[in-house]
Amino acid sequence: MSMLKDQPKNVTVNQLIAMGRNVLESYEKMDAAIDARLLALYVLQCTSSELILHGNDEVADHIKESYMYMIAKRIQGIPLQYITKSQEFMGLEFYVDERVLIPRQDTETLVETIIEYSKQNRVEKAVEVGVGSGCISVSLVHYIKGLNITAIDICENALAVAKKNVKAHQLEEHITLLQSDVFKDYDGEEESLDLIVSNPPYITFDECKGLMGEVKEHEPRKALTDEGDGLKFYREITKEGKKYLKKNGLLAYEIGYLQGEDVCNILKQEGFYNIKLIQDLAGKDRVVIGMKL
Ligand SMILES: C[S@@+](CC[C@H](N)C(=O)[O-])C[C@H]1O[C@@H](n2cnc3c(N)ncnc32)[C@H](O)[C@@H]1O
């Protein structure tokens, strides 16, 4: 890599971070200073205060090389989380790599809505469709006592990442992973679930073309789009899932911010009641919930 050639021989932690920032800035990377610092924390395996405390310490050559290697990956557009293999979600740490969607802060609105609901309603048995990294299922089981989830994904690769996270959080007894195309290979009892939750691939085929390169080129396409109008999974999960939900069971979706009306209508058509549209922290429509009649 060309930028490795002109590096000074001995550098301190602060100088290393400045070098990283300069390279990222010269490639017009947004958040250059933040990324340079986060990668330093990762490569040095230290806390923010240790980074400040040891800013003038000299860095070993192999650390400098790993750091600049990661900076090079970042300028190629590889998302920071795929480099550091980690993302925080609901205050918990998740392993992530190119096999799964990076958990988004928007999705916390979905999880928080269900946690609030569980304070007034019994939520013991659930299915998640499209588990990906496992961030939703793991967080729900972590925060809702007595909850057991069957977590479905069509992709074997995604399930391998979910398995790693379920294990890391020691929740193997409460989360069962299942490879299935939506409910096709799910053989649970009818009218047995308190909750079905999903953050399905909801980006339309057309919108997918206009996505940022970092997302489009590095995150799994199957996690992003239904290759159609963005509503395919809401139709399918609502129709198929209805029979597995108990009477008054909850269906909870994350949605794209322009899909509120359409998704509410899908729930209405399938006979759900108490349908609500909930906004995220930015005030955008983000979650739809409804109850089975
Ligand atoms: C938007 S991602 C959500 C991942 C994770 N739950 C999250 O919120 O970060 C959607 C997930 O649905 C999975 N998926 C796509 N098509 C599916 C299908 N037909 N049946 C089950 N899962 C599917 C993808 O592999 C992906 O992991």
Ligand as a Chemical Component Dictionary entry (heavy atoms), coordinates in Angstrom:
data_LIG
# 
_chem_comp.id                   LIG 
_chem_comp.type                 NON-POLYMER 
_chem_comp.pdbx_formal_charge   0 
_chem_comp.three_letter_code    LIG 
# 
loop_
_chem_comp_atom.comp_id 
_chem_comp_atom.atom_id 
_chem_comp_atom.alt_atom_id 
_chem_comp_atom.type_symbol 
_chem_comp_atom.charge 
_chem_comp_atom.model_Cartn_x 
_chem_comp_atom.model_Cartn_y 
_chem_comp_atom.model_Cartn_z 
_chem_comp_atom.pdbx_ordinal 
LIG C1  C1  C 0  -32.459 -6.160  7.555  1  
LIG S1  S1  S 1  -31.611 -7.641  8.003  2  
LIG C2  C2  C 0  -31.950 -7.635  9.742  3  
LIG C3  C3  C 0  -30.866 -8.275  10.562 4  
LIG C4  C4  C 0  -31.010 -8.058  12.075 5  
LIG N1  N1  N 0  -32.235 -8.626  12.571 6  
LIG C5  C5  C 0  -30.940 -6.564  12.380 7  
LIG O1  O1  O 0  -31.992 -5.994  12.702 8  
LIG O2  O2  O -1 -29.852 -5.975  12.308 9  
LIG C6  C6  C 0  -32.696 -8.860  7.353  10 
LIG C7  C7  C 0  -32.302 -10.320 7.541  11 
LIG O3  O3  O 0  -33.304 -11.118 6.897  12 
LIG C8  C8  C 0  -32.686 -12.239 6.300  13 
LIG N2  N2  N 0  -33.567 -12.762 5.227  14 
LIG C9  C9  C 0  -33.629 -12.358 3.926  15 
LIG N3  N3  N 0  -34.539 -13.083 3.268  16 
LIG C10 C10 C 0  -35.073 -13.965 4.159  17 
LIG C11 C11 C 0  -36.054 -14.992 4.063  18 
LIG N4  N4  N 0  -36.681 -15.247 2.921  19 
LIG N5  N5  N 0  -36.344 -15.708 5.176  20 
LIG C12 C12 C 0  -35.701 -15.471 6.342  21 
LIG N6  N6  N 0  -34.756 -14.504 6.498  22 
LIG C13 C13 C 0  -34.448 -13.767 5.413  23 
LIG C14 C14 C 0  -31.360 -11.707 5.805  24 
LIG O4  O4  O 0  -30.436 -12.766 5.621  25 
LIG C15 C15 C 0  -30.985 -10.730 6.930  26 
LIG O5  O5  O 0  -30.170 -11.374 7.880  27 
# 
loop_
_chem_comp_bond.comp_id 
_chem_comp_bond.atom_id_1 
_chem_comp_bond.atom_id_2 
_chem_comp_bond.value_order 
_chem_comp_bond.pdbx_ordinal 
LIG C1  S1  SING 1  
LIG S1  C2  SING 2  
LIG S1  C6  SING 3  
LIG C2  C3  SING 4  
LIG C3  C4  SING 5  
LIG C4  N1  SING 6  
LIG C4  C5  SING 7  
LIG C5  O1  DOUB 8  
LIG C5  O2  SING 9  
LIG C6  C7  SING 10 
LIG C7  O3  SING 11 
LIG C7  C15 SING 12 
LIG O3  C8  SING 13 
LIG C8  N2  SING 14 
LIG C8  C14 SING 15 
LIG N2  C9  SING 16 
LIG N2  C13 SING 17 
LIG C9  N3  DOUB 18 
LIG N3  C10 SING 19 
LIG C10 C11 SING 20 
LIG C10 C13 DOUB 21 
LIG C11 N4  SING 22 
LIG C11 N5  DOUB 23 
LIG N5  C12 SING 24 
LIG C12 N6  DOUB 25 
LIG N6  C13 SING 26 
LIG C14 O4  SING 27 
LIG C14 C15 SING 28 
LIG C15 O5  SING 29 
# 
